[in-house]
Amino acid sequence: MLKKAFELSVLCEAEVALIVFSPRGKLYEFSSSSSSMQKTIDRYQKYNKDVQVNYSSNNKAIEERNSQQLKYEAANLEKKIENLEASKRKLMGEGLESCSIDELQTTENQLEKSLLSIRAKKEKQLLEENEVLCQKCGPRQWEQQNQQNHQQREIIPYETSPDSHEVETELQIGRPERR
């Protein structure tokens, strides 16, 4: 190792210092510079301190950037949560006082679409249950079970036509008539 350290210092024109402790505790050292081993070690320690200072200041800057980015993301998520909660309240019929007609119409449309989707899913599940029941029991028992199910569940008829939401009133727009 000492020979290789010497060759490396000559080939690369580098300052090389080598310290070796044998298993028996003997110390072997090599220094390529005309100065002592201690000067090489002092030079290394000074360089290492400078690197550590730069490394820690870089780490602090990186940590601060990460911290700021996390705060920004947290603020965005808080806004999204607030918006979702406000939307949920509107869909539940709460906090509608400040809504415009357009917002109310949009909310109503969303609810109608959701209701249609829910009803379609419910009908699909009922049909699947009926098919399974028919296969298990046979037609006669299926008929009896189907009637019992209809009696147990409150099935509310609904219309899907757009006219079903219109309400007739005696309200007239314009100047009042004199009688």
ABEGO torsion letter per residue (X at the ends): XAAAAAAAAAAAGBBBBBBBBBAAGBBBBBBABABBAAAAAAAAAAAAAAAAAAAAAAAAAAAAAAAAAAAAAAAAAAAAAAAAAAAAAAAAGBGAAABBAAAAAAAAAAAAAAAAAAAAAAAAAAAAAAAAAAAAAEAAAAAAAAAAAAAABBBBBBBABAAAABBBBABBBEBBBBX
